[in-house]
Amino acid sequence: MCNFIAMNSIQNNLSTLKSNLPERVSLVAVSKTKSENELLQAYDAGQRIFGENKIQEMATKFEALPKDIEWHMIGHVQTNKVKYMAPFVDMIHTVDSIKLLKEIQKQALKNDRVIKCLIQVRIAKEETKFGIPSNELDPLLKHAKSFSNIKIKGLMGMASFTKNKKQIRNEFKLLANLFKYHSDLQVLSMGMSGDYLIAIEEGANMIRVGSKIFGERNY
Ligand SMILES: *Cc1c(COP(=O)(O)O)cnc(C)c1O
């Protein structure tokens, strides 16, 4: 009975969310920590893009679940683990160094694939280790063009964890401006459960939403 209610709530959450999304916005359902059964509920409702933040967990789910799912890596990537996702990952949102690009290139080539990547830019005012400072974006993009098995599709960013909506909006604006400046990029990945509406207003065309679909996570 419990399961029955949970299943329906995932599908309801998903359809409510999607009914309010503009056509241009694609939805990454962030399924980290969630069970294969929970992912399947979203799959059965038509969801095909799933985001995970741990490579091992994503690989296990990839093995178990339907093969037409697009797997997006949205967590920090350790170079030595790229090989475990290279055979199947569709897009990596969190590229933040040339060293990581080199390893993705090497593993993509081994698997005879082209892997789509986003550069993660540090837009939050708060202290965070992840993402490159915006002034390092141009050189990294230039360098990335030389890799035959990597396609840089766009930019990803996370706003500060704060209730201050104005600050969140300003941080998204910063990323949106960088995105507009690089008119050869297609994907602007920003916005999570708490701030995706602001992100869309500021131009996001890919959002990464977890708890609003699957409920709160118990770590
Ligand atoms: C967990 C996570 C999300 C989704 O967070 P929710 O608040 O549950 O929607 C989005 N992006 C990244 C990078 C995450 O790690």
PDBQT file of the ligand as one rigid body, heavy atoms in Angstrom, charges set to zero:
ROOT
HETATM    1  C1  LIG A 301      21.209  16.748  -6.100  1.00  0.00    +0.000 C 
HETATM    2  C2  LIG A 301      21.469  17.670  -7.232  1.00  0.00    +0.000 A 
HETATM    3  C3  LIG A 301      20.419  18.294  -7.917  1.00  0.00    +0.000 A 
HETATM    4  C4  LIG A 301      18.955  18.123  -7.565  1.00  0.00    +0.000 C 
HETATM    5  O1  LIG A 301      18.685  18.636  -6.313  1.00  0.00    +0.000 OA
HETATM    6  P1  LIG A 301      17.158  18.787  -5.788  1.00  0.00    +0.000 P 
HETATM    7  O2  LIG A 301      17.231  19.919  -4.835  1.00  0.00    +0.000 OA
HETATM    8  O3  LIG A 301      16.821  17.489  -5.132  1.00  0.00    +0.000 OA
HETATM    9  O4  LIG A 301      16.307  19.050  -6.958  1.00  0.00    +0.000 OA
HETATM   10  C5  LIG A 301      20.745  19.108  -8.995  1.00  0.00    +0.000 A 
HETATM   11  N1  LIG A 301      22.015  19.318  -9.368  1.00  0.00    +0.000 NA
HETATM   12  C6  LIG A 301      23.052  18.746  -8.722  1.00  0.00    +0.000 A 
HETATM   13  C7  LIG A 301      24.430  19.029  -9.188  1.00  0.00    +0.000 C 
HETATM   14  C8  LIG A 301      22.813  17.913  -7.634  1.00  0.00    +0.000 A 
HETATM   15  O5  LIG A 301      23.861  17.364  -7.005  1.00  0.00    +0.000 OA
ENDROOT
TORSDOF 0
